[in-house]
C-alpha cells in the first residue's frame, strides 16, 4: 500500500529573498517547480511505495539533512 507524506523543511535565510518579489524556478530541495525559490520554507512529497514509513520515521530520515518543521500524512 502506497503512503505519502508532505515534508516541510526550513533552509538558511537567503539574503536575496524578497517576499514581495518571489522568484519562480526549481525548488532548492526537490528540484521541482517552485513559486518562491529564495524562501526559507519548502515542502515536498515523500512517496512510500511499500507503506513501511510513518510520520516519525520520515521526520527522522530528513532531520539529518534539513531542519524539518512539519511532516503530514497525505
C-alpha positions as CSV (number, residue, x, y, z in Angstrom):
1,X,0.0,0.0,0.0
2,X,1.4,3.4,-1.0
3,X,1.6,6.1,1.6
4,X,2.6,9.7,1.1
5,X,3.8,12.5,3.4
6,X,4.2,16.2,2.9
7,X,7.6,17.2,4.4
8,X,8.3,20.9,5.1
9,X,11.8,22.0,5.8
10,X,13.5,25.3,6.7
11,X,16.6,26.4,4.9
12,X,19.0,29.1,6.0
13,X,17.9,32.6,5.4
14,X,18.6,33.8,1.9
15,X,19.7,37.5,1.7
16,X,18.2,37.6,-1.9
17,X,14.7,36.7,-0.6
18,X,12.1,39.4,-1.1
19,X,8.6,38.2,-0.1
20,X,7.1,41.0,-2.3
21,X,9.0,39.8,-5.3
22,X,9.0,36.0,-5.3
23,X,11.1,34.1,-7.8
24,X,9.9,31.0,-9.7
25,X,12.2,28.2,-10.6
26,X,13.4,24.8,-9.4
27,X,12.9,24.1,-5.7
28,X,16.3,24.1,-3.9
29,X,15.1,21.0,-2.0
30,X,13.3,18.8,-4.6
31,X,14.2,20.4,-7.9
32,X,10.5,20.5,-8.9
33,X,8.9,23.8,-10.0
34,X,8.6,26.3,-7.1
35,X,7.0,29.7,-6.8
36,X,9.4,31.0,-4.1
37,X,12.8,29.6,-4.7
38,X,14.6,32.1,-2.4
39,X,12.2,31.5,0.5
40,X,13.2,29.7,3.7
41,X,10.4,27.1,3.8
42,X,9.9,24.4,1.2
43,X,7.5,21.5,1.1
44,X,7.9,18.3,-0.9
45,X,6.0,15.0,-1.3
46,X,7.6,11.8,0.1
47,X,6.1,8.7,-1.6
48,X,6.5,5.4,0.1
49,X,5.5,2.6,-2.4
50,X,5.7,-0.1,0.2
51,X,3.8,1.6,3.0
52,X,6.5,0.9,5.6
53,X,7.2,4.5,6.8
54,X,5.3,6.5,9.4
55,X,5.4,10.3,10.2
56,X,8.1,10.0,12.8
57,X,10.3,7.8,10.6
58,X,10.1,10.3,7.7
59,X,10.9,13.2,10.1
60,X,14.0,11.3,11.4
61,X,15.1,10.5,7.9
62,X,15.2,14.1,6.8
63,X,16.2,15.6,10.1
64,X,19.8,14.6,9.4
65,X,19.8,16.7,6.2
66,X,17.4,19.6,6.9
67,X,15.7,21.5,9.7
68,X,12.3,19.7,9.5
69,X,9.4,21.8,10.6
70,X,6.5,19.6,9.6
71,X,5.6,16.1,8.3
72,X,2.0,15.4,7.4
73,X,0.4,12.2,6.2
74,X,-1.5,12.7,2.9
